[in-house]
Amino acid sequence: MRLIIASTGATGQVYFVHLLRVLIERDIEVHAVLSSWGERVLLHETKKTFRDIEAMGVVVYRGENLLARPASGSFRHDGMVILPCSMKTLAGVAGGYADNLVLRAADVALKEGKRLILCPRETPLGVVHLENLLRAARLGAAVMPPMAAFYGHPRSIDEMVDHFIGRLLDRLGIENDLAYRWEGEEEPPMVEG
Ligand SMILES: Cc1cc2nc3c(=O)[nH]c(=O)nc-3n(C[C@H](O)[C@H](O)[C@H](O)COP(=O)(O)O)c2cc1C
């Protein structure tokens, strides 16, 4: 399996690093793309550089590099994830404005009918963001905001991140035990009114 994993300049770079780590552990071929603001926020939030990502064992490209392989529809892969996805990158995907490698690879994924998963991060969401999310979904992208879940009673940030990455792997069809699985509960007894 070969995946394109992109990071853009939104908060939540810990998810990006964690996703790379679990994919590498599973021997999945990863082509990572960092937009210039993705690289900057990655450094701010995780202290990791472009070279550190490269040292994890993935092929890494800078967003400015439109000569890179993922810019072409001839590049075979099994899907692309943008995590985290900024509102600017979301706007580019929704509008088909492909002026960097993240946007071009996403545009190509849509035109080639490949899986594209956007993990948008912003709050609150304005009307333009909501319209772009709907537009991206209608174009065929899956929209998976990196939201925490509490029903598994996470005890740490790592457990929260694990749960989201597990659900993302579920969407990619990759077996995992990272996500908390709801086992069901006894139905509460009816209260006599
Ligand atoms: C520390 C930091 C955090 C940011 N967080 C967000 C965010 O959560 N969501 C967002 O849409 N933009 C965020 N931004 C703004 C984007 O980085 C900015 O819009 C940039 O142009 C995005 O470019 P890119 O999508 O090409 O990476 C943040 C910027 C900084 C410096």
The ligand as an ORCA input file, in Angstrom:
! r2SCAN-3c Opt
* xyz 0 1
  C       0.543     28.384     15.064
  C      -0.462     28.501     13.937
  C      -1.633     27.771     14.016
  C      -2.586     27.854     12.996
  N      -3.721     27.110     13.106
  C      -4.626     27.118     12.113
  C      -5.780     26.266     12.187
  O      -5.986     25.522     13.147
  N      -6.612     26.254     11.123
  C      -6.404     27.048     10.023
  O      -7.218     26.982      9.092
  N      -5.336     27.880      9.929
  C      -4.431     27.930     10.945
  N      -3.314     28.746     10.856
  C      -3.170     29.632      9.698
  C      -2.565     28.918      8.466
  O      -1.263     28.472      8.754
  C      -2.546     29.864      7.263
  O      -3.867     30.137      6.831
  C      -1.719     29.337      6.111
  O      -1.852     30.222      5.019
  C      -2.140     27.953      5.679
  O      -1.406     27.597      4.543
  P      -1.337     26.071      4.012
  O      -2.733     25.563      4.012
  O      -0.765     26.181      2.643
  O      -0.464     25.334      4.948
  C      -2.352     28.693     11.872
  C      -1.164     29.415     11.787
  C      -0.232     29.330     12.814
  C       1.047     30.124     12.713
*
